[in-house]
């Protein structure tokens, strides 16, 4: 039955009877509403039986049921004396923010909605202080690195992700389905997750329907175009010839191009640059979301569908990323004491890619100068002189790799109130992933620049098939108790048990020389080839099949006590038993304690009340664990290797074992945190500040053993790392009588780590860039030579120290000069310095919002204030590895007439050895500020929407990554790209060499409509 609308008019006033302007008046469960005028008056038409919600910054919201038409409704709003009174999600429950004593941040749904992103992690970037999000590549489907309060371990530093109470992943989630993300940062908030809380916790809560809400059907869409950004600029063909000749002459070789060849090419003109040929100018991206939410009787429901399609910028066979989401969230109040709930979700995540490594597609494309054509006159693809393939041919004809991944999630829960204040809650759930990877690489044919046929490096075709299935099951039972004694003593208690079991089955096969070059049928392969399994193990026989399992049993609890709302105490613990350790080392206990004080509740501090709307001082101390050390490391394992030995000139299999340490145990982090939460101007301005000190011990490292031991060193709990940092956030909201509402949110944070103990053992990882783990310095600090400018004369060269890594007489004017640290007149490894730290510092985010008469604006800026980035390889070195890469920045190179150049003299081959050493010359300032997102929208007036039978209609335009301030832009490097994983370990190393899919700029049009 349709309920007729009736007019409701009236006035909203504050305690003294004065009218309140700018109060939001909404029909509960809808977006229909308006704001009060300068006198606090409003007038609206709503259905009988609906509920009006009145809300304003600094005031306690109030709900009023509509039973009939009225023109004289008076609604009085009281001042909200508790600045942090909203309910926030914490581990295994919720709390009033006013009573929270830990360091947490909540990211609400509006931050995640309507953003032109393809995954949740992208939407979280810059939204919370010390929540650091970095990417190794912007390619569709690429994962992101997530760190909370930096890196405090030499092992796995990934945070724990909990989705509706069960450990999960952000990768399959639809951002539009999320109600909130709570970031647990300190020991007080995270210790209830014990052995997995040391790196922080992300609590994801998905949306549900609301009681009393009429069915609401909502459709949201975004459609836009991506374009590549931060691209290097090539030199012209004539400039290349000149620079190549100059580099050869500087290196003691003859010029390659004659004056006549250069004149002929200048008359002909440049060919298309290979990078321009492998990348599209634009690529489509679209997001679609459809949801139905509401309630029927005592049942709340939400049903949603989501679809994301991000096309790749690579030319080729419709490459890109797609995700399909389906969700059903139900909750029913069966009786006054019993409620039951169910959450089911499904996600299909698929990528369609070329069959090669993207790093080499990009690398080959940028290193080839514009003097070479893509194809000859007959249409054959050309392999230039310093390449063994043609990246355009690889993309168009080289085969296909597909990833088809399916995720199913189930959560059944029930809560029963045994007696008043005592509730028993049970949960049964699981998270299932099924992965399928298929790769068919075709053999290809090319011609050299002189027309000779060649297969280059693509003479063999191959087929790979990989399957993997993982399943996590979780059973939980908790008892919650709440009671208030003598009106002033509030007591809450939680006691729980959890058991988790994880199984990972995987198999794979790799064959080459498949008959026929059009169909990648695995059974047609004739020769097995080596393959790597998901754990990094290499299998020379071309196949693998194995299973891994782990289990975790836990008892946990929490007690909260508050006296008169001003003295707050909390204690929590978790007792974990993990199968990752030997039976006598399996259990660990992780406690925490925290306290808070709210001075405004003290009668002797009433003088503070005119200054503060709310004030809370808090502190915490506790221990957290890290069980992410790999599986079976306490066991000695035997590995069978085919072809390990040769007898009679025939390879025969062999076996080897690794030693183990049965005493390995948890990494343990002890963290202290002090913080202040304050509010001013009737809660219009809120500020929060935290300082923390985290010390992690028993970190696993490999210590050296005597050679007589006869085997590799077993892993030991021997290292320590300390993390220090601070974070601050502030939000100001301003509402005016004219209806022009604004808000500004700022956050900034810093964290720094230092290795405090490795038992004197240093770990140096070499290559184009060198990183070191050394006591007293950050994890994986850059390590190399310091430069002292460029040599200008032969006399300076002769008077300077002699590099040990080049032949005598090789160094010339225009080369880099290195600092002789020990003063022995020789530059060698003893002269290296700690040069910098790759982890971002002084991260910040700023969000400005405004709305006026239906128009709304949101501007989001995000960045990093300090970061060292080592740029290496063909990304910046002219003629790297004898290749022909040279870019516009190399035009400003040293010559006798250009002594103040930004680049040394051009050289090639061994003559480049001196300048290409790992040094601070290649260390760049990675600080940046980026206009991350701008969104401008318009919402139709409610009266007009109602006439066309809509609840709400909003259209908007949005831009992502539109503008960046960075020193790296002129050389075509995106400062947001990281070469490291979330543990500041190996993350591919491609970001620092430029062998990476380009960053994208995205402009979209969007629509939000609800019925």
N, C-alpha and C positions, 0 to 999 in steps of 0.2 A: 504494500500500500504506500502510495506517495504522500508524504506529509507536506501540507502547504506552508509556505514561508509567511512569517509575520514580522512586522516592523518592531525593532527594539532600539530605543534611543535613551540617552541618559548622559551621565557625567561621571568621570573618574576623578577622585579627590585624594589628597594625602591626609595625614592625621589631623592637621590644623584646618581642614576644610577647603584649602586652596586647590583649584583645579590643576590636574597633572597633564601637561602637553606631551605629545609624542608617545603615549602608551599604545602598545600593540594590542589590538582586539581581534582575536582569531576564533573561528568556529573549530572546536577541538577535533583533531584528526583530519583537518583539511588545511588548505592554504588560503581559504576565503577569509578576508578580514580587511582592516583599515587601521589607521592611527588616530588618536584624539587630537583635536585642534588646540589652539593656544589657551582656551579656557577649560580644556579637559573634556570637551563634549564629543559625542559620537552618535552615529545613526547607521543601522545596518538591518538588513532583512535576512532572517534565518529560519530554519524549520523548527516547529514546536518539538520539544524533546531533545534538542541539541544542547550543547554546553559551550558557553563563551569563556575563553581564556584571556585574562588581562595580565600583561607582563610589561615590565619596564626595568631598565638597568638600575640597580640599587634598591629595588623594591621586591617584596615577596609577591610572587604571582598568585592570582586568585581565579577560581573557576565559579561560574554562575550558571545554573541550569535555566533554560528558557521554557516556561510553561504556558505563556500567553504573550500577546502583544503588550508593549508598554512604552510610554514616552517619558517616564520619570525615574528610570533606574539610576540609583546612586551606588557606585562601587568605591569602597575605601581600600587603598593599598597601604600597607604598613612598610616602613623602612626595613630593609633586610640588614639586620645587625651582624649576620654571619656572612662574611665576604665569600667564603668557600663552602656554601651550604648545599650545592648540588651533589647528587650521588655519583660516585665514580667507581669503575670496576677495578677490583684488586684481585690477587690470587685467591681463587675459590670463593669469591663473594663480592660484595659491594660495601662501600663505606661512604658516610658523609664526608665531603672534602674537608670540612672544618675539623674533623677528628683524625685526619690522615697525618701520620708522623714520619712517613717515608718520603723519598724523593721520586715522585711520579709526575708524568705529564699525560694529558688526555688530548687526543686528536679526534675531533668530532666529525660527523658525516659531511657537513658543508665544506670542509677542507678537501675531501676526497671526491666529491661529486662534481660533475660537469668539467673535470679536467681532461684535456686531450692526451691521456696516458693509456698505456696498454697493460700496466700492472700496478699493484698497490704500492710497491716500493718507490716507484717514480713519484707518486702522489705524496709520499711521506717526506720527500727531500725538503729540508729547510723548515719543516713544520714544528720541530721540537729541538730545543738546544741539546747539543752533544749526541744527536741521532744523525750519524754521518752516513750518507748514501753516495757511493761512487760506482762508476761503470767502467768495464774494460772495453766495451764496444757499444755503439748505438744500433747495431744490427737487430732487426726484428727477432724477438725471442731471446735475446741475450740476457743473462742474469746480471744482477747488481750486487755489489758488496754492501753489507749493512754492518755497522759497528755502533755500539752504545758506549759512550764514554771511552772511546779510543780502543787500543789494543793492549791487553795486559798479560799476554801469554805468548810463548814461542810456538804454541800449537794452534788448535782451532779456536778462533775468536768470534765465531758466529753467535748471535743471540738466539735464545730459545723463542720459538713462535708457538703460541697457544691459540687455537681457533675454537671458540665456544667451549672451552674447557679441555680440549684434546690437543696434544702436540701435533703440529702440522706445518704447512708451508704457505707463503704468500703467493707463490707462483700461479696457483690455480684459482685464486679468489677474484671475484668481480668487485672492483672498488665501489660500485653502486649498491652492493648488498651490505656494506659495512656501516654499522651504527657508530662505532668508536674503535680507536686503537689506543690502548693504555701502555705507556712506556715505563717499565719498572727499572729503576737505575741503581738504587743502593741496596745494601744488604737487608735493611728492614723490609723493603717491599718485595725483594726477590728471593730471600732465603727460604720461603715456603716452597720454592722449586729446587732447593738443595743443590744436588750435584750437577744441575744444568743451568744454574742461575748466575754463574760467575761472569758471563758476558752480557748480562742484562736479559730482559724478557719483554716480548711484545704480546700483549693480550688483545686479541681481535674478537669483537662482539658483533654479530650480524644482526640485521634489523628484524623486528617482529611487529605484528599488528598490535593495536592498542584497544583495550576494552572500551566500549562505547563508540568506537569508530565505525562510521558507515563504510561500506565497500568503496575503495578508491582504486581506480585503474589509472596507472601512470605510465607514460611512454617518454623516454628521453633518448635523444640521438645527437651524435656529433659526426659531421662529415667534413673532411679537410684534406689539404694537400701538403705533403712533406717536400722539402727541398734541401739539398746538401749544403752544409756550411763548414767553415774552417778548412778550406782546401788550399793546398800549396799552389803557387803560381809558377808555371814553367817559363823558361827563357825562350826566345824565338829560336828558330833553326839557325839563323846566321849567328846569333849570340852564342849558341851552343858550340858551333864550329870554332869560333874565336876562343871561347873559354877552354875547350878541349885541347886546342893547339897550345894555348898558354900553359895548361897543366902539364902537357907532355914535355914542352921545352923546359919548364921549371924542374921537371923530374929527370932531365938528361936524356930525353928521347926526341925523336924527330916528329915534326908536326904531322897530323893525320890528313888534314884537308889543305889542298893547294888554293892559292888565290882564285884560280879559275873555277874550281869546284864551288867555292863560296859565292862567287859572282853568279854562277849558274843557278845555285839553289835560291839565292836572293831573288832572282828573276822568276823562279818557279813558284815560290811561296811555301808556307808551312803546311804539313799534313795535320790532320786532327790529332790532338794529344790523346793518348790511350786512356788516361783517366776520364776525360770527357766522353769517351766512347763506352766505357764500362758502366757509367752512372747515368741514370735518367735525370732530366731536369726537375721532374716532379713525380711523386708517387702518392696514390690514394691511401687514406686511412679513414676508417669509419667505426663508430661505436653505436650499438643499439641496445636499449634496455627496456623491458616491459615488466611491470609488477602489478600484482593485485594484493591489497592488504586491507585488513579490517577486523571485525569481530562478529561472531554469531552466538548470541547468548553468552556463555562463559568461555567460549573458545576464541582465541586470537590466532590469526593466520597471516602468512605472507607467502606468496608464490611469485617467483621471478624468473625471467629469462634474460640472458645477456649474450651479445655477440660482438666480437672485435675482429677486425680485418685490417692488418697493417701490411701494405704491399712493400716489397723491398725496392730500394733505389737501384739495385743491380739490374741491368738488362738481362733478358732471358725468359725462361719458361714459367712466368707467373710466380716468381719467388715471393715469399712473405711468411707472415705469422697469422694464425687464426686461433681464436678461443671461443668456445661455446660453453655457457654456464646455465645450469638449471638449479633452482633451490626451492625447498618447501620447509618452512618453519611453522610449527604448530605448538600451541600451549593451551591446555584446558584445565579449568578449576573443576575437578570432578565432584568433590564435596567441599565443605568448609575447611577441612583439614588436608585434603589430598589434591595435589595438582600433578599433571603429567605433561611431558613435552617431547617433541620429536623434531629432529633436524636432519634433513636429507639434502645432499647436494651432489651434483655431477658436473664434471668439467672435462671437455675435450680440448687439448692443447696440441696444436700441430704447426710444424714449420716445413716449408718447402724451399730447398736450397740447391745451389749448384753443388757439384760433387767434389769440390776442392776446398782447401783452407782459404778463408777470406783474406787472411793476412798476405798470402802470396798473390791473390788476385790484385789487391791494392798495391802491393810492393812492386809487382811487375809493371803495373800500369803507370806508376809515378816515376819509375826509373828510366823509362824509355823516352828519349827526346823526340821532338816533332820533325826530325829529318827522316823518320821511317814511316812508310805507309802502313795502314792496317791490313790491306789486301793488295795483291798485285792486279794487273789488268784482267787476268782471267778469274778473279774472285777468290784466289787462294789466300789463306791467312799467312802473314809473314811473321817469322821469328827473327827479331833484330839481332845484331851481332852479339850482344851481351845477355841474351835471354834464350831459354830453351823452350819457350812456349809463347802463345799469344792469348792474353787474358780474355779478349772478346770472344775468340773461338771457344775457349773453355766454358764461358758463361752460356753461349748460344747452343753449343753442340757437344759439350763435354760430359753430359750425364746429369744425374739428379740424386739428391739425398733428401729423404723424407723422415720426419720424426712424428709419430702418431702416438700421443700419450693420453691416457684416460685416467681420471681420478674419481673415485667414489667415496663419499664421506657419510657416515651415519652416527647419530647421537640420540640415544633414548634415555630420558631422565625422568625421575619422579621425586616429589618432595612430600613428606607427610609430617604434620605437626603432632608430635606425640602428646605433649602437654603444652600449655601456653609458654611460648618462648623457646621451646626445644623442638628442633626440626631435624628429621633424618632425610638425607638426600642420597640418591643412588644414580649412577650414570654407567651406561654401557655404550661403548662406541668404537669406531675403527676408521682408519684412513687407508684406502687401497689405491695404489698406482700401478698401471700397466703401461710399459714403455715398449715401443717398437721402432727400430731404426733400420732403414734400408738404404743402401748406397750402391749405385751403379755408375762406374766411371768408364766412359768410352775411350778407346784409343783414337788419337787425332793425327791428322797429317798437316804439314806446313810446307812452306818454301822459305829458303833463306833470301836475303836481299838480292842475291845474284840469280835467283830463280831455281836453285837446286832443291829437290824434294828432301824432306826430313820429317821424322816423327818427333824430334826434339826430346823432351822428357816425358812424352805422353804416348809411348809406343805400345804399352800394355793396357788392356781393359781389366776391370776387376769388379767383383761383387762382394758386398758385406751385408750380412743380416745380423742384427742384435735384438735380443728380447730381454726384458727385465720386468719382474713383478715384485713389488714390495707391499707388505701389509703390516700395519700397526694396530694392535688391539689394546684397549684400555678399559679397565674396570675400576670404578671409584665408589667409595662410600664415605659420607661425611655427616657429622653431627654438629649442628649449630645451636648455640644457646645465647639468648639475649634476656637481660633483666635489669630493671632500674630499681634501686633500693633507696628508700627515704628521699625520693625525688632528686637527689644529687649524685648518687653513685650509679654510674652506668657500667655494666659488665657484659662483655661479649666473649664467647669462646668458640673455637673451632677445633675439631679433632677428625682426622681423616686417614683413609688407607687407599692406596692406589697400586695397581699392578699393570705393567705394560710389557708387551711382547712384540718383537719386530723380526720379520723374516724377509730376506732379500734373495730371490732366485734370479740368476742371470745366465745367459748363454749367448754365444756368438760364433760366427764362421766367416772366413775371408778367403776367397779364391781369385786367382788371376787367370788370364788367357781363356776367357769365356768365348766359345765359338759364336760367331755372329756378333755384330757390334751395335745391334739395335735393341736387344732384349736382355736384360740382366737376370737370367734364370740361374739361381744358385746351383742347381743340380747339374748344369751344363759345364761348370768350371772344371778345369783340368789340373790346376796346380794350386796347392795351398800356400798361403802367404801369411806372414806374422800378423798378429792382431793384439790389441791392448784391451784389457777388461776394464770395467768401471772403477776398480780400485787402483788402476795404474799398473797392474801386472802384465808383462809382455809374454805372449805365447807364440813361440816360433813355429809351432805346427799348424797354426791357422785356425784353431778352434779353442774354445773354453766353455766350461759349464760348471758353475759352483753355486753354493748357497752360504749365506752368512746369517747369523741370528744373534740377537741380544735380548736381555730381559732386565727389567728394573722393578723392584718392589720397594714400596715407600710407606712410611708412617709420618704424618705431618700434623702440625697444630699451630694455633694462634690464640692469644689471649689479649683482649683490649680492656682497658679500664680508664674511665674518665670521671673526674670529680668536678661537679658544678660547671662542666663545660670549659674549664680553664686548665686543668692539669690532666695531661694525656699520657698514658703508658701503653706500650705494646711489646709483646714478646712472641716470637715465632720460632719454629724449628722444623727440620725435616731430617728423617733418618732413612738413608737410602742404601739399598743393597743392589749392586750392579754385577752382572755376569762378565763384565769386561776385566774383572780382577780375580786373582786367585781366591779361594774360599776363605782364607784367613785374613784377607785384605779387602774383602768385598763390601763391608758396611762402613758408612761414614755419617757423622752427625754434624749438622749445619745449623747453628743457632743465631739468633739476632735479638737485639733489644733496641727500642727507640722511645723517645719521650718528646712531648711538646708542651708549650706553655702559651696561653692566650691572655696577654696582659690586660686587654680591654675589659676582661671579666672581673678584674680586681678593683675593689672599691677604692683602694688607695692610689689608683692610677687613672682616676677619672679625667685628669688633666690631659691625657692623651686622646680622649675621645673626639675633641674638635679637629684633631689632626688626622687620625686614622679612622677608617670605617671598620677595619679589621686588622688584626696583627697576630701572627703566630711565629714563635721561635721553636725550632725542632732540631733534634740530633739523633743519630743512629750509629750503631756499631754491630757488626756481625760477620759471619763467615759464609762463604759460598763455595761451591765445588765446580769442577769441570771434568766430566767423564769422557769428553770427546777426544780420546787418545787412539782410536783405532781398535780393532777387535783382535783377540787372541794374542796380544803382545806379551802376555805372561807365559805363553807356551812356546817351546822350541818347535819349529815347523820344518818340514822337509819339502824341498822343491825339486821336482823331476824336470830335467832340461834335455830335450832332444838335441843331439849333436854336440854335447858338452865336451866330448873327447874325440880324438882321432886315433884309430888303431888300423894299421895296414892301409893307410890312406883312405879309410872309410869312417865317416862320422858315426859315433855310437852315443846312446843316451847316458846321462849321468845324473847324479843327485847331489844336492848340497843342503846343509841345514843352517838355520840362523839360531844364534844363542838367544836366550830369554832370561828375563829377570822376574822371578815369581813374587818379588817384593814390591813391584811397582804399585802405586796407589793413586789416589785422587790428587789432582792439582787443587790447592786450597787458596782462596782469596779472602783476606781480611780487609774489610772496608769500613771506613768511618766517614760520616757525612754530617755537616751542619748546614741548616738552611733557615731562611726567613721568608714568610709569606705576608704581604701587606696589601691593604687596599685603602684608597683615598677618595674623597669627593663622592660620598654615598656609593662607593664601590664602582664608580665610573673608571677609576684607574686601579689596576691590580699589578703588583710586582712580586716576583719570586726570585730568590737568589740561593745558590747552593755552592758549597766548596767540599771537595771529596779527596780522600787519600786511600788508594787501593794498593795492597801489597800481596802479590801472588807468590806462593812458595810451592816447592815440590813439582816444578815444571819439568817435563820429560825432555832429556837431552841424551846424546850419545857421548860418553866420555872415552878417551883413548885407553887402550889396554896394551900390555907388552906384546911384542911380536911373537913371543914364544907361546902365547895363548892359542894361536892357530885358528882363530875365527874372528868374526866381526864383533864390535863392542855391543853389549846389551844396553838397552835403554834404561836410564836411571832417573829417579826423582831428584834432580840436583840443581836446578836453576831457579832464579828468583827475578821478578820484575816488579817495578813500582810505577803506579799511575797516579798523577796529580792533576787536578783540574778544577774548573769552576764553570758555572753557567748562570745566565740571567735571562729572564723573560718579563715582558711588560705589555699590557694591553690597555688602551684608552678608548672608551666609547662615549660618543657625544650624540645626544638627540636634541632636536630643536622643535619649537612650536610650529615652524613652517614645514615640518616633515622631512627636513634634510638631515639624514642620519649618517654618521661617519664612525669608523673605528680604525685604529692603528695598532698592530701587534708587532713587537720586535723581540728577537731572541738572539743571543750571542753566547758562545761557549769556547772554552779552550781545554785541551787535554794533552798531556805529554807523558811519554813513558821513558823509563830508563832501566836498562838491564843492571841489576844489582849484584847478581852472583851467577857465574857459570863455572865455578871451581877453577877459574883461571884459564879456561879453554876458550879460544876465539874461533869463530866460524866465519870464513870468508868465501863468498860466492862470486866467482869471476865472470868475465865476459866483456862485452862492450861497456857495460856498467858494472861496477864492483860494489857489493854490499857487505857489511860486516856486522856481526853480533859481538860486541865488546862490552865488558863491564864498565859502567859509568856513562853509557851513551844509549840513545834510542835504538829500538829493534831495527835491524837491517838498515843502519845508517849508510849513506853513500860514502865511499872510501876511495880516495885517489889523490892526485897531485894538485897542488895549488899553482896557479899561473901568475906570472909577473909581467904580463903584457907581451908584446911582439918584439922580437929582435929587429932593429932598424938598420944596423950596419954589420959588416964582417968583423969589425973590431969588437962589437958587443958580443957576437957569437963566440969569438975566441976567448974573451974574458969571462964568459959565463960557465956554469957547471956543465959537465959532459953527460948527456943521457946514455945510460948503459944499454938501452933497448934499440939503438940505431947504430949503424956503422959510422966510424969516424969520418968527419967531413960531410955528413949528410945534412946536418942542420944548417940552414941558410937564413939570411935576412927575410923577415916576413913570417917566420915560424914562431911557435909558442915558446916562451921561456918559462921554466919551472923553478919553483922555490926549492933551494937546497936545504932541507929541514935540518940535517945534522952537520952541514958545513964541511963535508968531506970532498967537495968538488965533483961529486958524481950523483946523477939522478937515477935512483933505483927504487926498489920496493920499500926500502927503509925511509924514504922521504914522503910517504903518503900520509894524508891527513883525513880526519873525519870531516866531511864536507857539508853534510846537511841531512835532513830528516824527510822522508817521503810522505809521512802522514799529515793530513791537513790540520792546521791550527787556526784559531780565531774564526770558526765557522759562524755564519750569521744568516738570518732570514728576516724579512720585513713584509708584512701584508697590510695593505690599505684597502678599505672597503667604504663605499658610499652608496646611498640610495635616496631617490627623490622622485615622487610622483610616478612610480612605476619603473623608473630607470635605475639600474644598479651597475656599479663599477667595482672591479676587484683587480688590484695590482700586486703582484708577488715578485720580490727580488730576493735572490739567494746567492751566497758566495763564500769564499774562503779568503781570510786575511793574510795567511802565511803558509807557504808550501814550497818545498824544493822539488823540482822535477828534472830528472836527468834525461836529456834528449840525446838520442844516440843513432848510430847507423845511418842508413840512407835518408832518414828523416831530415838530417841537417848536414851530414858530411858530403861534400861534393865528390863525385866519382868514388863513392864508397865501394870497397872490394873490387876495384877495377870496373865497376858498372858505369853507366853513363848518366847517372842522376845529377842534375844541377838545376837550381831553382833561382827565382828572381833575387832572393836575399844574397846569393853568392856573387852578384854583380858588384857589391861593395866589398871586394876582396883587396888584400894588401898588394900594392905595387909600389915601386920607388916613387911614383907620383901620387900615391894615395896611402900615405903612411898611417893615417888614423882610421883605417878601415875596420869594420866590425868582424871581418873574417880573415883568417891567415891567407898567405899566398896559396894559389891553387897548385895542387900536386896530384899525382896518380900513382897507384901501386905502392911499392915499398917506400917511396919518397914521402908518403903520407903518414908513416909510422909514428913519427915524433908528434905530429899535431893531433892524431887520433887516439892518443892515450887517454885513459879515464882521468878527467881532471875537472876542476870547477869551471873551466871554459864552457863545458857542455851542460853545466848545471844552470837551470833557468828558474826565474821567479814564476811559480804557478798560482799566485794569488789572482783572484778574479771576482767580479760582481756581475751577475747575470739577471736580466729581466726574464724571469722564468716563465711567468704567465701573466697575461692581461686579458680580462674578460669584461665585456660591455653587453648588458642585457636590457630588455624591456618586457615588463609583465602587463598584460592587458588589465584594465580596471575590472574589479570583481563583478560589478553590475553588468558590464558588457559581456564578460565571459559567461555569466549565467544566462544571458539572452541566447547565446549560441550553444547552451547546454554543456558548458565546460566548467570545471571547478577552477582551473588555472591554465593560462597559456603564456609561456615565456619564450622569447626568441633571443639569441645572443650570438656574438662573434667572439672568438677566442684566439689568442696567439701564444705559442709556446717557444721558449728560447729565442726570443726575437732580437735581443741585443746583448752583447757581452763586452765588458771592459777587461782586457787582458794583454799582458806583454807578449803573449804567445800567438796572438791572432795574425800578426804580420808574417809568421813563418808557417801558418796553417795548422797549428796544433790546438786542440780543444783542451783547456786546462782541467776540465771535469773528468777526462779520461785517465784512468789509473792503470799502471802496469802491474799492480799488485792485487793479491786476493785480500779478503777481509782480515786475514791474519798477517798482513804485510809480508806475505811469502810470495812465491812465484804465482803470478796471475796470467802468465802468457808472455809478458814482456813486449807485447806488440804496441801498446799505447805509446811507449817512449820512443819507438822507432818510426812511428807513423804508419805501421802496417796494420791499419785498423779501418773498419767501416766508418764512413764520415758521420759526424754529428749532423742532426737535422733541425731545420726550422719548420714549424708547423703552424698553419693558419686554418681555423675551422669555423663552420657555421653550426649552430646548435638549436635544438627545440626541446622544451619541456612542456608537456601537456598532461593534465589529469582530468578524470571524469568522475 
